[in-house]
């Protein structure tokens, strides 16, 4: 279910339990799953190839293969368009802003399926990513500036910044998604932030092992 988005009937009760605690997004193929895959491919390509353009081309090939086996739902289409445009911009030596990628992805999705504008999947996917692009960095910097009293250099500051970005991203995603989830599903999950912080590292490891198994 997590690797390929295939939902069996027997997972219905489990999905409902995940939804009640705010972790249903981990069972649905989304931009987070694709980002993990693209990050793994990008990191592996940097270990074996020196040409930067080759990294982007390998990402495009992995993306094309992945789209052959997963269902084309709104979050995966949005993430795929953004990933492909980023890779193409990297090959062409162009710097592409996240908001521009997101706007073009929204345009592609709405041309493909205009009715999705009113669906919870579209609103949650594009709403959360918009929030992440606009607010994650400012919020994470506020965290670091608040707790950091040491000079801004060294491995400790680098690690603290990564943790701050991770926590800020989860907070922003929760605050954006909470009113939409409450409206569409009549559900509020206050534990979602803490549980997501704990669960995502395990999901990342599981996805990495699953993708490696598929590759082998």
C-alpha positions in Angstrom: 0.0 0.0 0.0 2.8 2.5 0.9 5.1 1.6 -2.0 2.6 1.4 -4.9 -0.6 2.9 -3.6 -2.5 -0.4 -3.9 -5.3 -0.5 -1.2 -6.6 -3.9 -0.3 -10.1 -4.3 1.2 -8.6 -5.8 4.4 -6.7 -2.5 5.1 -9.9 -0.5 5.5 -10.0 -0.8 9.3 -6.3 -0.1 9.6 -6.7 3.0 7.4 -9.5 4.3 9.6 -7.3 3.9 12.7 -4.5 5.8 10.9 -7.0 8.5 10.0 -8.2 8.9 13.6 -4.7 9.7 14.9 -3.8 11.9 11.9 -1.4 9.6 10.1 -3.6 8.6 7.1 -1.3 10.5 4.8 1.5 8.0 5.4 -0.7 5.3 3.8 -1.5 7.3 0.7 1.0 7.7 -2.2 1.8 11.4 -2.0 4.5 14.0 -2.7 6.3 12.9 0.4 6.8 9.4 -0.9 7.9 10.6 -4.2 10.3 13.1 -2.6 11.9 10.3 -0.6 12.3 8.2 -3.8 13.7 11.2 -5.8 16.1 12.0 -2.9 17.4 8.5 -2.8 17.9 8.4 -6.5 19.7 11.8 -6.5 21.9 10.8 -3.6 22.8 7.4 -5.2 23.6 9.0 -8.5 26.0 11.5 -6.9 27.9 8.6 -5.5 28.5 6.9 -8.9 28.4 9.8 -11.4 30.2 13.1 -11.5 28.2 15.0 -14.1 25.4 17.0 -12.5 23.2 16.7 -15.6 23.4 13.0 -15.3 21.9 13.2 -11.8 18.8 15.0 -13.1 18.4 12.7 -16.1 18.5 9.7 -13.8 15.8 11.3 -11.6 13.6 11.8 -14.7 14.1 8.1 -15.7 13.2 6.9 -12.2 10.2 9.2 -12.1 8.9 7.9 -15.5 9.3 4.3 -14.3 7.5 5.1 -11.0 4.6 6.6 -12.8 4.1 3.3 -14.7 3.2 1.4 -11.5 1.4 3.9 -9.2 -2.2 5.2 -9.6 -2.3 8.8 -10.9 -4.0 10.6 -8.0 -3.8 14.4 -7.5 -0.9 14.4 -5.0 1.3 12.2 -7.2 0.6 14.1 -10.3 1.4 17.4 -8.5 4.6 16.0 -7.1 5.6 14.4 -10.5 5.1 17.7 -12.4 7.2 19.6 -9.9 9.9 17.0 -9.8 10.1 16.8 -13.6 10.3 20.6 -14.0 12.9 20.9 -11.3 15.1 18.2 -13.0 14.6 19.8 -16.4 15.5 23.2 -15.0 18.6 21.8 -13.4 19.7 20.2 -16.7 19.1 23.6 -18.5 21.0 25.5 -15.8 17.9 27.4 -14.7 16.8 28.3 -11.2 13.1 27.5 -10.7 11.2 28.9 -7.8 9.0 26.5 -5.8 5.9 28.7 -6.1 6.3 28.7 -9.9 6.6 24.9 -10.0 3.5 24.6 -7.7 1.4 27.0 -9.8 2.3 25.2 -13.0 1.5 21.8 -11.4 -1.9 23.1 -10.3 -2.6 24.3 -13.8 -1.7 20.9 -15.2 -3.9 19.1 -12.7 -6.9 21.4 -13.3 -6.6 21.1 -17.0 -6.5 17.3 -16.6 -9.4 17.1 -14.1 -11.1 20.5 -13.3 -13.5 19.0 -10.8 -10.6 18.1 -8.5 -10.5 21.8 -7.4 -13.3 21.0 -4.9 -11.9 17.6 -3.7 -10.1 17.2 -0.4 -7.1 15.6 -2.1 -6.5 18.6 -4.3 -7.0 21.1 -1.5 -4.9 19.2 1.0 -2.1 18.5 -1.4 -1.7 22.0 -2.9 -2.6 23.8 0.4 0.0 21.9 2.4 2.7 22.3 -0.1 2.0 26.1 -0.5 2.3 26.4 3.3 5.5 24.5 3.3 7.1 26.6 0.6 6.1 29.9 2.2 6.4 29.3 5.9 8.7 26.4 6.7 12.0 28.4 6.3 10.9 31.5 8.3 9.5 29.4 11.1 12.6 27.1 11.3 14.8 30.2 11.4 12.8 31.6 14.3 13.3 28.3 16.2 17.1 28.4 15.6 17.4 32.0 16.6 15.4 31.4 19.7 17.4 28.4 21.0 20.9 29.0 19.6 23.4 30.9 21.7 26.5 29.6 20.0 28.3 30.8 16.9 26.5 29.8 13.7 29.0 27.3 12.5 29.9 23.7 12.9 28.1 20.4 12.9 26.0 21.3 15.9 24.4 24.3 14.2 24.0 22.3 11.0 22.1 19.6 12.9 20.0 22.1 14.9 18.9 23.7 11.6 17.9 20.4 10.1 15.9 19.5 13.2 14.3 22.9 13.2 13.2 22.6 9.5 11.8 19.1 10.2 9.8 20.3 13.1 8.7 23.5 11.4 7.5 21.5 8.3 5.3 19.2 10.4 3.8 22.2 12.3 3.0 24.1 9.1 1.5 21.0 7.4 -0.7 20.4 10.5 -1.9 24.0 10.7 -2.8 24.1 7.0 -4.4 20.6 6.9 -6.3 20.9 10.2 -9.2 23.1 9.0 -9.5 21.2 5.7 -9.6 17.8 7.5 -12.1 19.2 9.9 -14.3 20.5 7.1 -14.2 17.5 4.8 -13.9 14.6 7.3 -15.4 16.1 10.5 -12.2 15.1 12.3 -9.5 16.9 14.4 -6.3 15.1 15.3 -4.3 17.0 17.8 -1.7 14.2 18.1 -0.8 14.4 14.4 2.3 16.6 14.8 4.0 14.5 17.5 3.1 11.2 15.8 4.3 12.4 12.4 7.6 13.5 13.9 8.0 10.0 15.2 6.6 8.0 12.3 8.2 9.7 9.2 11.8 8.4 9.9 10.5 4.8 10.1 8.4 5.3 6.9 11.5 6.7 5.1 13.5 3.6 6.0 10.7 1.3 5.0 10.3 3.1 1.6 14.1 3.0 1.0 14.2 -0.8 1.7 11.1 -1.3 -0.5 12.4 0.6 -3.4 15.7 -1.2 -3.2 13.8 -4.5 -3.2 11.9 -3.5 -6.3 15.2 -2.4 -8.0 16.9 -5.7 -7.2 
